[in-house]
Amino acid sequence: MAINGKTLNTKAIIIATGARPLEPHIPGLSQIKYLTSDNIWELKSLPRRLVVLGGGPIGCELAQSFRRFGSEVTLVEMAPKIISKEDEDVSSFILDKFKKEGVSVLTNHKAKAVEVTYEKKALICEYNQKDVRLEFDEILIALGRKANVSGFGLEDLGVEITKRGTVVADEFLRTNYPNIYVCGDVTGPYQFTHTASHQAWYASINALFSPLKKFKVDYRVIPWCTFTDPEVARVGLSEQEARESKIPFEITKYDISDLDRAIADEEGHGFVKILSPPGKDKILGVTIVGTHAGDLIAEYVTAMKYGLGLNKILGTIHIYPTLAEANKYAAGIWKKNHAPQKILHYLSKFHEFRRGRSI
């Protein structure tokens, strides 16, 4: 391996070259200097009109931020809803918040071209087979990220690349060369900083100790959070994923507007939604919409990783008044919905009998 003209010899290599913003082939886009999640931080002045192309996590986070700064923001999404990987009730909740804050959200709009005329810039979109013209001062392209797999010799070695454009890795994070490992966005399957760190541990340990000892990377419980306000955090299955996979489930939902700490903080909005097998307290997935959802989800991540059910969460003391009580109250709703009615009936009769004897 050569670095700045210097040859380095090593037993193992870890590729951790990350990813870069995906740049779409939109006619006219190359005529202007557009913003991405990499260079938007270089802005020296606030754009009066900002178009955000892409309604995923990055697009939503920055659209809301710039609206709060004072920009007129239009969010353009080709899909029928924003943050499309989440359930409909989640997407609708964030959409309503955006509308209240003045973010213009245009779903089902497909970007066709960028026009530049007399120093005016506009994005042309197709909606219901008609063109929609959106003038802007700055445009942010937030359509995902593309793995960095070229320019440093992978092609020369013949390292295998997937159809998605990421480096192929086995369960030990090895490429088709057993001494070349990979981690992070360059391989996926998740493009989160915390999963890159998670993979880095496995890649490093395996590179150091293989073949004497090696560990399979553990993807069983991967959480993530979209840092809008309110935050959207999830671990495990969503409702739409469970339906698509035909996995039997039931839903337990707790409304955070009932939570004392959230009320005191003027953050009494959002919900905790839990998916579990019918009649069982096993946790299949959790979505939290609310302030500090990314922090609150950690209890469910631990529970899912170590096989703890909702009964265990309900039986755990949570400090009052805290946001974390939402997790306990959600478990309490599940328990109430699964109360053993026959036993309760006999207990009722038993206590009626005791009351009668005490008189």
C-alpha positions as CSV (number, residue, x, y, z in Angstrom):
1,M,0.0,0.0,0.0
2,A,1.4,3.4,-1.0
3,I,0.7,6.6,1.0
4,N,2.1,9.9,-0.3
5,G,4.8,8.0,-2.2
6,K,5.7,5.8,0.8
7,T,5.1,2.1,0.7
8,L,3.6,0.5,3.8
9,N,3.6,-3.2,4.4
10,T,1.0,-4.8,6.6
11,K,-0.7,-8.1,7.3
12,A,-4.2,-6.7,7.3
13,I,-6.0,-3.6,5.9
14,I,-9.3,-2.1,6.9
15,I,-11.2,0.0,4.3
16,A,-13.2,2.7,6.0
17,T,-13.5,5.3,3.3
18,G,-17.1,6.2,4.1
19,A,-19.5,7.7,1.6
20,R,-20.3,11.0,-0.1
21,P,-23.6,12.7,-1.0
22,L,-25.4,11.1,-3.9
23,E,-25.5,13.5,-6.9
24,P,-28.4,12.9,-9.2
25,H,-28.4,13.3,-13.0
26,I,-30.8,16.2,-13.2
27,P,-30.5,18.3,-16.4
28,G,-29.1,21.8,-15.5
29,L,-28.0,20.9,-12.0
30,S,-24.3,21.0,-13.0
31,Q,-24.7,24.6,-14.1
32,I,-25.0,25.8,-10.5
33,K,-23.2,25.3,-7.2
34,Y,-25.6,23.3,-5.1
35,L,-25.6,22.4,-1.5
36,T,-25.1,18.9,0.1
37,S,-24.8,17.7,3.6
38,D,-21.1,18.0,3.2
39,N,-20.8,21.7,2.1
40,I,-23.9,23.3,3.5
41,W,-21.9,24.3,6.6
42,E,-19.8,26.6,4.4
43,L,-22.7,29.0,3.8
44,K,-21.9,32.5,4.9
45,S,-25.4,34.0,4.7
46,L,-28.9,32.7,5.2
47,P,-30.7,31.9,1.9
48,R,-34.0,33.6,1.6
49,R,-35.5,30.7,-0.5
50,L,-34.2,27.2,0.0
51,V,-35.4,24.2,-1.9
52,V,-34.5,20.8,-0.2
53,L,-34.6,17.9,-2.6
54,G,-35.2,14.7,-0.7
55,G,-37.6,14.0,2.2
56,G,-35.4,11.5,4.1
57,P,-33.8,12.1,7.5
58,I,-31.1,14.5,6.2
59,G,-33.5,16.5,4.1
60,C,-36.1,16.8,6.9
61,E,-33.6,17.7,9.6
62,L,-32.0,20.5,7.5
63,A,-35.4,21.7,6.1
64,Q,-36.7,22.3,9.6
65,S,-33.5,23.9,10.8
66,F,-33.3,26.4,8.0
67,R,-37.0,27.2,8.4
68,R,-36.3,28.0,12.0
69,F,-33.4,30.2,11.0
70,G,-35.8,32.2,8.9
71,S,-35.5,30.8,5.3
72,E,-38.5,30.1,3.1
73,V,-38.2,26.3,2.8
74,T,-39.7,24.0,0.2
75,L,-39.2,20.3,0.8
76,V,-39.6,18.2,-2.4
77,E,-40.1,14.4,-2.2
78,M,-40.8,12.0,-5.0
79,A,-42.5,9.5,-2.7
80,P,-46.0,9.8,-1.3
81,K,-44.7,10.7,2.2
82,I,-41.6,12.1,3.9
83,I,-39.3,9.8,6.0
84,S,-40.8,7.0,3.9
85,K,-39.1,4.2,5.9
86,E,-41.3,5.0,8.9
87,D,-44.9,4.3,9.4
88,E,-47.7,6.5,8.1
89,D,-48.6,7.9,11.6
90,V,-45.0,8.9,12.1
91,S,-44.6,10.6,8.8
92,S,-48.0,12.4,9.2
93,F,-47.0,13.6,12.7
94,I,-43.8,15.2,11.4
95,L,-45.6,16.6,8.3
96,D,-48.1,18.3,10.5
97,K,-45.3,19.8,12.6
98,F,-43.6,21.1,9.5
99,K,-46.7,22.7,8.2
100,K,-47.3,24.5,11.5
101,E,-43.8,25.8,11.3
102,G,-44.2,27.0,7.7
103,V,-42.2,24.4,5.8
104,S,-43.8,23.8,2.4
105,V,-43.8,20.1,1.8
106,L,-44.4,18.8,-1.8
107,T,-44.7,15.0,-1.9
108,N,-45.2,13.0,-5.2
109,H,-43.1,15.6,-6.9
110,K,-40.4,14.3,-9.3
111,A,-37.5,16.6,-10.0
112,K,-37.0,17.0,-13.8
113,A,-34.6,19.9,-14.4
114,V,-32.9,23.0,-13.0
115,E,-33.3,26.2,-15.0
116,V,-31.1,29.2,-14.8
117,T,-32.3,32.4,-16.6
118,Y,-31.3,36.0,-15.9
119,E,-29.6,35.0,-12.7
120,K,-32.9,33.3,-11.5
121,K,-32.7,29.7,-10.5
122,A,-35.6,27.3,-10.5
123,L,-36.3,23.6,-10.0
124,I,-38.8,22.1,-12.4
125,C,-40.8,19.2,-10.9
126,E,-43.5,16.9,-12.4
127,Y,-46.7,16.6,-10.4
128,N,-49.8,14.9,-11.7
129,Q,-48.3,15.1,-15.2
130,K,-47.9,18.9,-15.0
131,D,-44.8,21.0,-14.5
132,V,-44.3,22.8,-11.2
133,R,-41.7,25.6,-11.1
134,L,-39.9,26.4,-7.8
135,E,-37.6,29.4,-7.7
136,F,-34.8,29.3,-5.2
137,D,-31.7,31.0,-4.0
138,E,-30.1,27.8,-2.8
139,I,-30.9,24.2,-3.4
140,L,-29.9,21.3,-1.1
141,I,-29.5,17.9,-2.6
142,A,-30.4,15.3,0.1
143,L,-31.0,12.1,-1.8
144,G,-28.8,9.7,0.2
145,R,-25.1,8.9,0.1
146,K,-22.9,6.9,-2.2
147,A,-20.0,4.7,-1.0
148,N,-16.4,5.8,-1.8
149,V,-15.0,2.8,-3.6
150,S,-12.9,4.3,-6.3
151,G,-9.6,6.2,-6.6
152,F,-7.4,4.3,-4.2
153,G,-6.8,0.9,-5.9
154,L,-9.8,-1.3,-5.2
155,E,-10.4,-1.6,-8.9
156,D,-6.8,-2.8,-9.5
157,L,-7.2,-5.5,-6.9
158,G,-10.5,-6.7,-8.0
159,V,-12.2,-6.2,-4.7
160,E,-15.9,-7.1,-5.2
161,I,-18.5,-4.4,-5.3
162,T,-22.3,-4.9,-4.8
163,K,-24.9,-3.7,-7.2
164,R,-25.6,-0.9,-4.7
165,G,-22.0,0.3,-5.2
166,T,-20.7,-0.9,-1.8
167,V,-17.8,-3.2,-0.9
168,V,-18.9,-6.8,-0.5
169,A,-18.3,-8.1,3.1
170,D,-18.9,-11.4,4.7
171,E,-20.1,-12.0,8.3
172,F,-16.6,-11.3,9.6
173,L,-16.4,-8.0,7.6
174,R,-13.8,-9.5,5.2
175,T,-13.8,-8.7,1.5
176,N,-13.0,-11.3,-1.1
177,Y,-9.4,-10.8,0.1
178,P,-9.3,-12.5,3.5
179,N,-6.8,-10.0,4.9
180,I,-8.7,-6.9,3.7
181,Y,-11.6,-5.9,6.0
182,V,-14.2,-3.2,5.6
183,C,-16.5,-1.1,7.9
184,G,-18.8,1.8,7.8
185,D,-20.8,3.5,5.0
186,V,-18.5,2.1,2.3
187,T,-20.0,-1.4,2.9
188,G,-23.3,-0.8,4.8
189,P,-25.9,-2.2,5.1
190,Y,-26.7,0.7,7.5
191,Q,-25.3,4.2,7.0
192,F,-25.2,5.4,10.6
193,T,-22.2,6.6,12.5
194,H,-23.0,4.3,15.4
195,T,-23.1,1.2,13.1
196,A,-19.8,2.2,11.5
197,S,-18.3,2.3,15.0
198,H,-20.0,-1.0,15.8
199,Q,-18.4,-2.6,12.7
200,A,-15.1,-1.0,13.4
201,W,-14.7,-3.0,16.6
202,Y,-15.4,-6.3,14.8
203,A,-13.2,-5.4,11.8
204,S,-10.3,-4.4,14.1
205,I,-10.5,-7.5,16.4
206,N,-10.8,-9.8,13.4
207,A,-7.9,-8.2,11.6
208,L,-5.7,-8.5,14.7
209,F,-6.6,-12.1,15.8
210,S,-7.8,-14.0,12.7
211,P,-7.5,-16.9,12.1
212,L,-6.9,-17.7,15.8
213,K,-10.1,-16.1,16.8
214,K,-12.8,-14.2,14.8
215,F,-16.2,-12.8,15.5
216,K,-19.3,-12.5,13.4
217,V,-20.7,-8.9,13.3
218,D,-23.9,-8.6,15.2
219,Y,-26.7,-6.8,13.3
220,R,-29.6,-8.2,15.4
221,V,-30.7,-4.9,17.0
222,I,-29.9,-1.7,15.1
223,P,-31.5,1.5,16.3
224,W,-31.6,4.9,14.6
225,C,-32.9,8.4,15.0
226,T,-34.0,11.2,12.8
227,F,-33.2,14.5,14.6
228,T,-36.2,16.5,13.7
229,D,-38.2,18.2,16.4
230,P,-39.7,16.1,17.7
231,E,-37.2,13.3,17.2
232,V,-38.1,10.0,15.5
233,A,-36.3,7.0,16.9
234,R,-36.8,3.3,16.0
235,V,-35.4,-0.1,16.7
236,G,-36.6,-3.3,15.1
237,L,-39.7,-3.7,13.0
238,S,-42.1,-0.9,11.9
239,E,-45.7,-1.6,11.4
240,Q,-45.4,-1.4,7.6
241,E,-42.4,-3.8,7.6
242,A,-44.3,-6.3,9.7
243,R,-47.3,-6.2,7.4
244,E,-45.1,-6.6,4.3
245,S,-43.3,-9.6,5.9
246,K,-46.6,-11.0,7.1
247,I,-45.3,-11.2,10.6
248,P,-48.2,-11.4,13.2
249,F,-48.2,-8.5,15.6
250,E,-50.2,-6.3,17.8
251,I,-49.7,-2.6,18.6
252,T,-49.4,-0.9,22.0
253,K,-49.4,2.9,21.9
254,Y,-48.8,5.4,24.6
255,D,-49.5,9.1,24.1
256,I,-46.7,11.2,25.5
257,S,-49.2,14.1,26.1
258,D,-50.1,12.2,29.3
259,L,-46.6,12.3,30.7
260,D,-46.0,14.7,33.5
261,R,-42.3,15.5,32.7
262,A,-43.2,16.2,29.0
263,I,-46.1,18.5,30.1
264,A,-43.8,20.4,32.5
265,D,-41.2,20.8,29.7
266,E,-44.0,21.9,27.3
267,E,-43.1,18.9,25.2
268,G,-46.3,17.0,25.7
269,H,-46.6,15.6,22.1
270,G,-45.6,12.4,20.4
271,F,-46.0,8.7,21.2
272,V,-44.4,5.4,22.0
273,K,-45.5,2.6,19.7
274,I,-44.5,-1.0,20.4
275,L,-45.0,-4.1,18.2
276,S,-45.2,-7.4,19.9
277,P,-46.4,-10.9,18.9
278,P,-50.1,-11.4,19.7
279,G,-50.5,-12.2,23.4
280,K,-46.8,-12.1,24.1
281,D,-44.6,-9.5,25.7
282,K,-41.7,-10.0,23.4
283,I,-40.6,-6.7,21.7
284,L,-40.5,-6.9,17.9
285,G,-40.0,-3.2,17.3
286,V,-40.4,0.2,18.9
287,T,-40.9,3.7,17.4
288,I,-40.8,6.7,19.5
289,V,-41.8,10.2,18.3
290,G,-41.1,12.9,20.9
291,T,-38.5,15.0,22.5
292,H,-35.3,13.1,23.2
293,A,-36.7,10.0,21.5
294,G,-33.1,9.0,20.5
295,D,-32.3,8.8,24.2
296,L,-35.5,7.0,25.3
297,I,-35.1,4.2,22.7
298,A,-32.0,2.9,24.4
299,E,-34.0,1.0,27.0
300,Y,-35.8,-0.9,24.3
301,V,-32.5,-1.6,22.4
302,T,-31.1,-3.2,25.5
303,A,-34.3,-5.1,26.1
304,M,-34.4,-6.5,22.6
305,K,-30.7,-7.4,22.5
306,Y,-31.0,-9.4,25.7
307,G,-34.4,-10.9,25.3
308,L,-36.2,-8.8,28.0
309,G,-40.0,-8.4,27.5
310,L,-42.5,-5.7,28.4
311,N,-43.2,-7.3,31.7
312,K,-39.5,-6.7,32.7
313,I,-39.8,-3.0,31.7
314,L,-43.0,-2.6,33.6
315,G,-41.4,-4.2,36.7
316,T,-38.4,-1.8,36.6
317,I,-38.6,1.4,38.7
318,H,-38.3,4.6,36.6
319,I,-37.6,7.9,38.3
320,Y,-40.5,10.4,38.5
321,P,-40.8,12.8,36.8
322,T,-38.7,11.8,33.8
323,L,-39.3,11.3,30.1
324,A,-38.1,7.7,30.6
325,E,-41.4,6.9,32.4
326,A,-43.0,6.8,28.9
327,N,-41.4,3.4,28.4
328,K,-42.8,2.1,31.7
329,Y,-46.3,3.5,31.0
330,A,-46.3,2.0,27.5
331,A,-45.5,-1.4,29.0
332,G,-48.3,-0.8,31.5
333,I,-50.8,-0.3,28.7
334,W,-49.7,-3.6,27.2
335,K,-50.2,-5.3,30.6
336,K,-53.6,-3.8,31.0
337,N,-54.7,-5.0,27.6
338,H,-53.6,-8.5,28.5
339,A,-54.9,-8.7,32.0
340,P,-56.2,-12.2,32.8
341,Q,-59.9,-11.6,32.9
342,K,-60.8,-15.0,34.4
343,I,-58.4,-14.6,37.3
344,L,-59.6,-11.0,37.9
345,H,-63.1,-12.2,38.0
346,Y,-62.3,-14.8,40.7
347,L,-60.3,-12.3,42.6
348,S,-63.2,-9.9,42.5
349,K,-65.4,-12.6,44.0
350,F,-62.8,-13.4,46.6
351,H,-62.6,-9.9,47.9
352,E,-66.4,-9.5,47.9
353,F,-66.4,-12.5,50.2
354,R,-63.7,-11.0,52.4
355,R,-65.6,-7.8,52.7
356,G,-68.7,-9.6,53.6
357,R,-67.0,-11.5,56.4
358,S,-65.4,-8.4,57.8
359,I,-68.8,-6.8,58.2
